[in-house]
C-alpha cells in the first residue's frame, strides 16, 4: 500500500490533535486535583482510611462507565459531540465538587467528572489516531499523555498556590470557602475552553465516510492530515468499513477466554499501566512527601516538581516513539519502574511508625528519606517516558478498524477499574506497610516486562487499515 513518504508534517493536523488532547488535560486535572484536597476534606468530613480512599477513587467508577459507553456513542453521534458532552460533565463536576455539603454528594460529583474523564480517555486517542498520518501517529498520539501530565501539573500547581495563599488547604480563602473547595472549582475554566475548542474541530474522516459524507472526509484529509493521495485513503477507509458489520461488543468475541487475543492485549496493557501504582504517586504524593519529613507547603511543591519531571520525559517520549518503536520503549520502562519501586519498598522498610491524635503514619529519616525521594522521581521518569504515553498510543492504533471503538472502550474501562482498585487499596496497603504496597507495585512492573516481550505487537509505521485481530509481534514489526 502507498505510504506518505513526505518529510513535512502538516501543522494543521498538529493543531487539531493538540486541541483534541485538551480532553487529556482535563483528564489529568480532574484525577489529580484531589491530591492537594484529600487531607483537608478528610478532616472536614471526618473520613476513616477506607472512606478516604473511596472518596479519592470514586471518580474512577464514573471513568469506567464513561469509557465503556463512549465508543458506542462516538460511532452513533460522532467524535466531536462526545467531546462536548465530556466538557459539560467536567464543568458540572467542578462546580458540584467545590460546593459539596458532605462526602456523599462529593462522591456523586466526582463520579460525574469521572464520566467525562472516561469518555475523553476513549475518544481522544481514537480521534487523534484517525486524523493522523501513520508515520507521525505515535508522536501525535503521545500528545494525549502530554496533555494528561500537563493537566496533572496544572492541578498540583494550582493546589500549591491556593494552599499557599490561604495558609493551608483547610483554611478559608475567598467568600468564606476553604482553599480545597476552590481547588475543585478552578477546573471549570479549562472545561469551558475544551468545549469551545471542540466546537472548532473537524469530524473524524472515518466517521464521515461511514456516514456517507465522502466530500467532507476528503476535505479533512486534504486540509488537516496532509494525505498525498486522498482518493486512495478514502478507498482504504471504505473497504475497511465494508468488511465490518454494525460494530458491537459481540465483535470482540474470540477463542481466548471469550475475547480476541488482541483485545486481551489491550486490556492487560491497561491493567499493567495502573498496577505499577503510578496514580498512587499523583493522588497521594502530598501525603507521601509529608511522610519523609516535608511540611504541607514543601510537600505540595515537591508534587509540582514531580509533575514537571513527568512533562519533560513525556516530551522525550513524543520525540522518540516513531523512531525507536513502542515495544523497546515499554521494555526499558518496565525495568526502570521495577528497580525504582523495589528501592522504594526497601526504603520504607526502615520507616518509623508515629501515632498522633489516633492516626498512625510512617516517617523516614536520612538517608532513606532521600533514597525514597530519588526512587519515586526515577519511577515517574520511567513511567512518563514509556508506559504513560505509549499505552494510549497503542490503544488508539493496535485494534483493527471494525472493532477499534469497542475494543478501546473495553480496554479503557479495564484501565479505570484497575485504577480504582489500586487507588482505593493504597490507604489499606499503607496501613499494612508501605514496603508491602510498593513491593506489590514492583512485582507488577517486573511482570509487565515479560508481558510486553511475549505478547505486545509493534505498530510503528503500520496503517490503521492494516491492523489485524491477532498477529505475532515479530510479524508486525516494521521500520
N, C-alpha and C positions, 0 to 999 in steps of 0.2 A: 504494500500500500504506500501511497505517497506520504511523504513526511515534510513538515515545514522545516526547511533547512536554512532559512534566513537567520542571520545572527541578531537582528534588531527586534526588540520586543515592543509591541505597540503600547505606548504609555497609557492609553485609554483602558486597556484590559487590566493594567496595574491599578488604575484608579477605581474601577468598579469592584475589583477584588478587595481593595482596601476599604471601600465603603461598605461592602457586604460584611467584611470582617469586623465592623463595628458591633455586630451581634456578638462576636467573640469578646470584645471589650466589656460589654455588659455582662456577659457570661462570667468573666473574671472578676469584675467589680462586685457583682451580686454574691458570688460564692465566697469572696474574701472579706467583704465589708464586716462580716460577723466577727472577724479576728479581733479588732480593737474594742468591740462592743460586748463580747461574750462575758467577761468577768463582771462588768458593770450591770448588765441586765440580769445575770445570775444572782447578783447581790440584791437588786431591786425586787426580783420576783422570788427570792429565796429558793433557788433551784439546787437539788442534790446533783451528784455526779451523773447519774443516768439521765435525768431530765435536762441537764445542761448539755449533754452530748446529743440528745434528741433535738433540742432547740437549734443547735448548730447544724445538724444534718437533715432536719425536716424538709428543707428546700429541695433536697435530693430526691425525695419521693415525688415531688412535682416534676423534677427533671426527668425521671424515668418515664412518667406518664406523657409529658410533653414530647420526649424523644420518640416514644412508641407511636404516637399518632401523627407526628409532624410529616413523615414520609407520605402517608396516605393523603393528608390534607394538601401537601405540596403537589402531588400528582393530580388532585382534583381541581384546586384553585390556582395553582401556580406558585412559584418560589417567592415572589415579591409579596403577595398577600399574607403569606405565613410570616414573613419578616415583620410586617406591620402589626400583626396580632401579637408577636413576641414583644415588640416595642411597647405596645399598650399594656401587656402584662407586667413588664418591668416597671412602668410608670405607676401602676396601681400598687404593686408590691412595695415600692419605695415609700410612698406616702403612708400606706397602711402600716408597714412595719415601724416607721418612725412615730406613729401616733398610737401604737398598740397600748391597750389598757391592762393587759395581762398576758401570761405566757400562752394561753390558748389561742387568742386572736393573733398574737405574734407568729405562732406556728402556721396559722392559716395564711397570713400574708406572705410568709416565707415560701410556703408551698405554691402560692400564686406566682411569685417570682420564679420559682423553680420550673413551672410550666414554660415560662419564657426562655429560661436557660436551656431546657431540654430541646425545645423547638429550634433554638439557634444552633445548638450543637449538631443537629442533623442538617438543617437547611443551608448553613453557611458553607461547610466543606463540599456538600453536593453541588451547590450553585457555583462555587469557585472552580471545581473540577470540570463542570460542564461548559464554562466560558473560556477555559484556559487552553492554550496550545500545549501539546504533550511535552515538548522539550523544556517548558518552564512551569509545568503544572506543580511540581514539587515545591518550587520556590513560592508560587502564588498560594498553594495550599497551606504552606507553613505560615502565611500571614494570619491565618486563624489563630494559631498558637501565639504568635507575636501579639496579636490583639488581646488574647486572653491574659497573657502575663503583664501587658501594659495596663489592662483593667485591674489586675491584682495590685500592681504598683500604685495606681491612682487611688484605689480603695485604702491601701495601707498608708499612703502619704496623707490623704485627707483625714484618715483616722488620727494620725500622729499630730497633724496641725490643729484639728478640732480639740483633741485632748490637751494639747499644749496651751491653746488659748484659754480653755476653761479651767485648767489646772488638774484635769483628770477626766476620764470617760464618764464617770458617775456625777461629775459636778455640773451645775447649771451653766448653760452657755447663753442662748438667746431666748427671749419670750418665755422665760421660766421653764424651758425644756433642757434636760441634761444633754451633754455632748453626744452620748451614744445614740440618741434619737436622731440628731442631725446627721450622724454618720450614714444612717439608712436613707434619710430623705434626700441627701445630696445626689443619689442615683437618678433622681427624676430628671436632672439636666441631660446626662448622656442618653437617657431613654428617649427624650424628645428629639435630640439630634439624630439618633438612629432612625426614628420614624420618618423624619424629614428626608434623610439621605436615601432611605429605602424607596421613597416615592419617585426618586430620580433614576433608579437603576433600571436597565433593560431586563426584560424577562429572559430566562434561560432558553437558548436556541433549541435544546432538546424538547422542552415543554411546548414551545411554539410549533415545532414540526409535528409533535404528537397531536396538537390541536388543529393542524392543517394550515397554519399561518406561515407558509414557507417563505413568503416575501419578507416578512418581518424578521424571521430567523436568519435569512440570508443577510439582511442589513446589519443585524447584531454581529454576526460572524465577520462581516467585512469591516465594519466600523470599529469594533472593540477587540475581537480575538485576533485580527490580523491574519486570517486564513489566506494562503496564496491561491487556493482553489476552492472557492465557496461551494460551487456546484457538487464537487466530489464529496465534500464533507456533509452536505445536505443529504446526498445519496447514501453515504455511510450511516448517518443517523436514521434515515428512513428504513434502510434494510434491517438495522438492528431493532427498530420498533416493530417491523413486520414479523420478526421472528418471535415476538412475545405476544402472549395473550394479555388480557387485562391483568395488571400486576396485583398480586395479593400475597398474603403471608403463606399461602399454600405453595407458592413457587419456591419457597425456601426449603421445602421438604427434601430429604436425601437419605442416604443409607447409613450415615454415621450418627447414631443416636437420634434419628429423626430429622436431621438437618444436613444440608450440603456441606462438604468439608470446608469450602471457602467461607461459609457463614460462621462455622465454629472458629476458624482462624480469626475472623473479625471480633467475635465475642471474647475470645481468650486474649487477644491484643488489648481489648478494653479492660478486661479484668486485671491483667498484669499491670497495666498502666496505673491502676488505682491501688492494687495490693502491695506496691512498693512503698505506699504511705506518703506520697507527695503532698496530699491535701492536709495531712496532719501538720506538716510544716506551715502551710498557709492559713489553716484555720486556727491552729493553736500556737503559732510561733511566738506570739507575745508572752503567753504563759510559759513556753519553753525557755525563752531567754531570761525571764524572771527567775527561773529555777537555777540558772547559772550565775545569779548574783546581780542582775540588772534591775534597776527600778523601772516603773511603768514607762516613763519617758524614754529611757535608754532602750528598753525592750521594743517599744514601738519603732524607734529609729532604726534599730538593728533589723527589724522586719522589713522596713523600707529598703535598706541596703541590700538585703537578700533578694528582694523583688527586682531591684535594678540589675543585680547579677543575672537573674533569670532572663531579663530582657536582652542583655548583651549576648548571652550564649544562644538565645533563640535566633538572634540576627545571624550569628555564626552558622547555625543550622540551616537557615534560609539560603545562605551563600554556598553551602556545601552539598545540600541534598541532591541536586540534579547533576552534580559532578561525581560524587562518591557512590551514591545509591542508598536505598533505605536500609537494607539488611546489615551492612557493615556498621553503619552508624548505630543501629539498635544494639548490635552485639557489644560494641565498645561501651555504650551507655549502661548495659546490664552489668558489666564488670565494674565500672566506676561506682554504680549505685550499691552493688553488693558489698564492696570494700568499705565505702563510706558509712553505710548503715551498720555494718558489722562493727566498725570503730565506735559509732555512737552507742551501740549496745554495750560494748566493753567499757566505755567511759562512764555510763550511768550505773554500771555495777559498783562503782566507787562512790555513788551518791549517798548523802546522809538524809535521813527522813526527819523532817521538822514538823511539829504539830502546833498550830496557832489557831485559837478560837474553834477548836474541834476539827480543823481542816489540816490534813497531812499533805505535805508537799516534799518533793525531792530537791536538794540543793547540792551543787557541785563546787568543790574547791579547786584551785590551781594545783597541778597543770591540767587536770581532766576537764575543767570548765573550758579552757582554751581549746583543747583537743576536740571536745564536743562541738564547739562553735565552728571550728575549721571543717570538721567532718560533715556537719549539717550543710554548710555552704558548698562543699565539694559535691554532696548529694544533689543539691539544686543545680549545680553546673552539669553534672552527669545527666540528670533528667531533662533539664531545659534544652540541652544541645541535641538530644536524641529522642527519647520516648515521649516527651511533651509534644513537640510539633509533628513528629513522624507518624505517630499513631493516627492523628487526624488526617494527614496526607494519605496514608494507606486506606483508611476507611472511606475517604472520598473517591478513591480511584480503583480499588482492588476488585470490586464486585462487577460482574457482567451487567450490561445495561438493563436487562429485563428484570433484575432483582435489586438494582442498586439502592433505590429509595427504601424499600422494605428491609433489606439486609442492613443498611446503615442505621435504620431506626432501631432494629433489634440490637445491633452491636452498641449503639449509643445508650439504649435503655439498660443494657447489661453493665455498661460503664457507670451509669448513675446508681444502679443498685449496689455495685461493688464499692463505689464512693461512699454511699450511705452506710454500708456495713463497716467500712474502715473508720469513717468519721465518728459514728455512733459508739464504736467499741473502744476508741482510744482512751477516753477517760477511765473506762473499766480496766483496760490493759495497763494503763499507767498506775492504777491503784494496785494491781498485781506487782508490777515493777516496770520501769522504763526499759530495763535490759530485755525483758520479755517482749515488750512492744516493738522495739527496734530490731531485735533478733527475728521476730516474726516477719517484718518487712524485708530484712536482709535475705531471709530464706527465699521469698518470692522473687526478689531481684536476681538471685543466683539461678532460680528455676527458669526465669524469663530468658536467660541466655540460651538454654538448651531448646526452649520452645521456638525461638527465632531461628536457631541453627537448623532445626529439623523441619519446621512447618511453614515459615513465613515466606511468601513469594517475593521476588524482586519485581517491581513495577516501573522502574526507571525507564523512561522513553517509550512505554507501551501506550498506544492509543486506547481510549476508553472503549471503543468499538471492538477492540481485540481481546478484551478481558474475557476469560472463560471460567466455568464453575470450579474446576479443580485441575491445576497444572503444577507439577513439582517446580520448586524454585530454580532448580538447575536448568529447566527448560524455558523458564520465563525470564531469565537473566538477559538483559540486553544492554548494549553500550549506551 
